[in-house]
Amino acid sequence: MTSTAIEAMGATSGPLRPLDRGSLRIERIETIALRAPLARRFVGSAYSMINRTTIITRLYTADGLVSEVYNGDTDDEQSLILGIIHDELAPRVLGRSATDPEGAWKAMEPSTNNILRDRGLALQAIACVDSAIWDVFAKAVDLPVHRLWGSVADSLPMSVIGGYYHLDLDQTRELIAGYAERFSGVKFKVGGRSPREDAERARAAREAAGPDFALMVDANQGYDRAQAVEFGRLATDLDIRWFEEPVRWTNDLRWMRDVRLQTGLPVAAGQSEVTLRGLRDLVEAGAIDVSNFDASWAGGPTIWRKAAGVCAAYGVQVGHHEEPQISAHLLASTPDHTFVECFDEERDPFFWALSDLSTFLRDGRLHLPERPGFGTHLDWDYVDRYTVDRRTTAA
């Protein structure tokens, strides 16, 4: 965006003086780490979860603006990510202007070059700061982030992630029937049992939901190729919208392509690819029909928007791995979007209690906030209750 365009937007928005590259100087970064225990352990095909975690990033500018956005769900490595934000990223962005998200991203990129740790940790840290920069930039021009990026939709169909293995078939039917009254679709867990057992569970979900409710299935890389193909053939009449991460990581590009061709089911993946290069390879290999690249794992909105461009060049639709407080704005600014995702109240208390975003869910669709920035209004009593770490770094 040119400085002329920025100035024009600032002039029409009213509350702030026209912006230039000297505006929105970043003076302080504060992080607030949250951890909320879940009522039960949630088990997928190859993982289990007992806590819900996230990081709130508050970026303060010399103009008096403050970001209020949260990212991520990493539990065990949360303190490592916080250390990267304050020890490595803050010194590189303090004093810079938030009118230059691309420049800030390039300044933070060297943190990903440490070969002695998982590069994904640095990318998650960058995502927190990158999201905060976009938040204050949009607030400065008095626009929601999705409007700043160019909205193509004011609301999005919302799907819920559920159908975990602690449920029997009757409980599964009851759960899915309830989902069908509130959401546009469900991403249903498979991959943790035999293909035949999982197909039976998916059939129960379809019967409970009815024909007009979108049914996605997510194996979380739980099957090998033969098992994924077997499941797909057993479920061929269930009108499955997509089959997510159907196979194990060891040969996933070729195997996902095989699953697409041998079952006829659309395949979704991308959340486990935390780099633009990795997403590019998925697309070029013909392995996926839908990308669910995750901005909060892969370096923030700046990189996700580039990934959406790669997908557009190959005719691949875009979704996003949960994180509706970020993903709704990204998807609403992308023509070939699919669903914005959430978990239910039991699996993700943050979506339902940390902010008021869930109040924008009506008739199965999430209506985009029209407040400036990401439009996140946090419940600070709730924040205080689950805060486990609070840090600040100033210029």
Helices and strands as residue ranges (DSSP letters): H 3-13, E 26-43, E 48-61, E 69-71, H 78-84, I 85-89, H 90-93, H 101-108, G 109-113, H 119-140, H 145-149, E 155-162, H 169-180, E 185-189, H 195-209, E 214-218, H 225-234, E 240-244, G 249-251, H 252-263, E 267-269, H 276-284, E 290-291, H 295-298, H 301-314, E 317-318, H 324-332, E 340-343, H 349-353, G 357-360, E 361-362, E 365-367, H 380-386, E 387-394
